[in-house]
Amino acid sequence: MQPNKDNRRDNRNNRPEEEKLFDERVLNIDRVARVVKGGRRFRFRALVVVGDKKGRVGIGIAKGADVTTAVSKSVDVAKKNLVHINTYKGTIPHEVQAKIGGSNILIKPASQGTGLIAGGVVRTILEVAGVGNALSKSLGSSNKVNTAYATFAALNQLVPATKWVTNIDKPITKKQVVKAEK
């Protein structure tokens, strides 16, 4: 007996796969509890970063009954919060610092070949954003959610390099940024 060509299982495998536009990375998954009359109700909270490695990056956090729903919901939130960050020659144009809650993040530009010198959450966010060379320091809290949002806030502060500097062979100092904004 020959197998039927119109079998559903065969059709599933022949479908073309969707091309992923974004690199999706899970930063953190937590089990959270809500206390109700009968006891505790457990859910999962996922923190996800998405980016196209060309300067667009977004962060999302969401809860779900299981891990997969929490991750898929947070990916949707992250795609809605996409922003474009300004890069120059694989690094950021100037030094930035941001504070959210107890987390304080400092990100500095680095010369070609340095790589990403950053830890944990900051490194992942910079990778999916497309920053290849940068230095960073996490000052204060190590809370992953606040660190992610502080990194995102710092990247939002970036000003395009071509806007105020004509010759940019070396990274820009903070003094030049302040002078250009005035």
Sequence and secondary structure as in RCSB ss.txt:
>XXXX:A:sequence
MQPNKDNRRDNRNNRPEEEKLFDERVLNIDRVARVVKGGRRFRFRALVVVGDKKGRVGIGIAKGADVTTAVSKSV
DVAKKNLVHINTYKGTIPHEVQAKIGGSNILIKPASQGTGLIAGGVVRTILEVAGVGNALSKSLGSSNKVNTAYA
TFAALNQLVPATKWVTNIDKPITKKQVVKAEK
>XXXX:A:secstr
    TT HHHHHHHS      SEEEEEEEEEEEEEETTEEEEEEEEEEEEE SSSEEEEEEEEESSHHHHHHHHH
HHHHHT EE   BTTB SB EEEEETTEEEEEEE  TT  EE  HHHHHHHHHHT  SEEEEEEE   HHHHHHH
HHHHHHT   GGGT S  SS B HHHHHHHH 
